Amino acid sequence: MTIWWKSWADFWAMGGHAYFVWMSYGALLAAIVVETILLRARRRRALDAIEEERDLEAEN
Amino acid sequence: MNWFYFSSPSTFYGLAGRLAPPSFILAAVLAAAGLYLGLGVAPTDAQQGAVYRVIFIHVPTAWMSMFLYFVMACYCALTLVFNTRLSAMMARAIAPTGAMFTFVALWTGAFWGRPTWGTYWVWDARLTSELVLLFLYFGYMALANAFEDPRRGDRASALLAIIGVVNLPIIYFSVQWWNTLHQGSSVSFKGTSMHVTMLAGMLVMSFSAWMYAIGATLVRVRAVILERERRAQWVRDLGAA
């Protein structure tokens, strides 16, 4: 279970494939961040719609 | 035990709320372990070099893209056969996460393919059928939301999702049926052709993706339930309490 890389610089360089490796991992991270934001926004919208419905009823 | 207890949206709403946080925590812990194994411990591949490390996210996301579609189609079948409300909501909740995993599988495959094959994209059977899967998810979501009456959207989109299931064996067996550029499977029931830490990293990352998909689906289904049931008394009592 020893670490394969000699140093952090060695790790980030990914044997010269840094661009391809980090573009891949970065895309997954970005996708998860975007989904999390969208999920929160959707829940917020749903709760707002319920609030609106309740206010409308209170007016009538 | 009442098997239908949790098939009611109002009771499932609470259950989903309780199950989502532990799913995300488990996903994070597994991701940390999997990344440590895959990016830290596993040796660099002698032929491909370090770019092979993309497989630790490429393979799990590709597996999840197909598995989630299958689960979504099962919920769609329940919707059509039993006309249950929660199954349609679950299918709607799975689709965006499935599409996300499909996109990431295609993207990571492209960035692995450029240094390895010399191209980001080829119209190869495996790549093309996976792209069709992405369009099936988009088509499902568009059709589900195309009707004024959501129940009609449920049924129409369910039919599309079920027909689309034929694409799953095409994706899976494409590397055997056609002479594709994409390699065959390295993991099978007969054994594997890779280093043990590589396999362990890939499996741990797959469980992490699985837990994340469960968490995201549960959070989304709660939002879908609120959208669809906003006129129900139990939803009104939620905020008032």
Chai-1 contact restraints between the chains, C-beta under 6 A:
chainA,res_idxA,chainB,res_idxB,connection_type,confidence,min_distance_angstrom,max_distance_angstrom,comment,restraint_id
A,M1,B,V41,contact,1.0,0.0,6.0,A-B,restraint_1
A,I3,B,G40,contact,1.0,0.0,6.0,A-B,restraint_2
A,W4,B,P43,contact,1.0,0.0,6.0,A-B,restraint_3
A,M14,B,A50,contact,1.0,0.0,6.0,A-B,restraint_4
A,G15,B,T44,contact,1.0,0.0,6.0,A-B,restraint_5
A,G15,B,G49,contact,1.0,0.0,6.0,A-B,restraint_6
A,G15,B,A50,contact,1.0,0.0,6.0,A-B,restraint_7
A,H17,B,G49,contact,1.0,0.0,6.0,A-B,restraint_8
A,H17,B,A50,contact,1.0,0.0,6.0,A-B,restraint_9
A,H17,B,V51,contact,1.0,0.0,6.0,A-B,restraint_10
A,H17,B,P115,contact,1.0,0.0,6.0,A-B,restraint_11
A,F20,B,V51,contact,1.0,0.0,6.0,A-B,restraint_12
A,F20,B,F111,contact,1.0,0.0,6.0,A-B,restraint_13
A,F20,B,P115,contact,1.0,0.0,6.0,A-B,restraint_14
A,V21,B,V51,contact,1.0,0.0,6.0,A-B,restraint_15
A,V21,B,R53,contact,1.0,0.0,6.0,A-B,restraint_16
A,M23,B,F111,contact,1.0,0.0,6.0,A-B,restraint_17
A,S24,B,V54,contact,1.0,0.0,6.0,A-B,restraint_18
A,S24,B,T108,contact,1.0,0.0,6.0,A-B,restraint_19
A,S24,B,F111,contact,1.0,0.0,6.0,A-B,restraint_20
A,A27,B,W107,contact,1.0,0.0,6.0,A-B,restraint_21
A,L28,B,I57,contact,1.0,0.0,6.0,A-B,restraint_22
A,L28,B,V104,contact,1.0,0.0,6.0,A-B,restraint_23
A,A31,B,M100,contact,1.0,0.0,6.0,A-B,restraint_24
A,A31,B,V104,contact,1.0,0.0,6.0,A-B,restraint_25
A,E35,B,M100,contact,1.0,0.0,6.0,A-B,restraint_26
A,L39,B,V219,contact,1.0,0.0,6.0,A-B,restraint_27
A,L39,B,R220,contact,1.0,0.0,6.0,A-B,restraint_28
A,R42,B,A223,contact,1.0,0.0,6.0,A-B,restraint_29
A,R43,B,A223,contact,1.0,0.0,6.0,A-B,restraint_30
A,A46,B,A223,contact,1.0,0.0,6.0,A-B,restraint_31
A,A46,B,L226,contact,1.0,0.0,6.0,A-B,restraint_32
A,A46,B,E227,contact,1.0,0.0,6.0,A-B,restraint_33
A,A49,B,R230,contact,1.0,0.0,6.0,A-B,restraint_34
A,I50,B,R230,contact,1.0,0.0,6.0,A-B,restraint_35
A,I50,B,V235,contact,1.0,0.0,6.0,A-B,restraint_36
A,E53,B,R230,contact,1.0,0.0,6.0,A-B,restraint_37
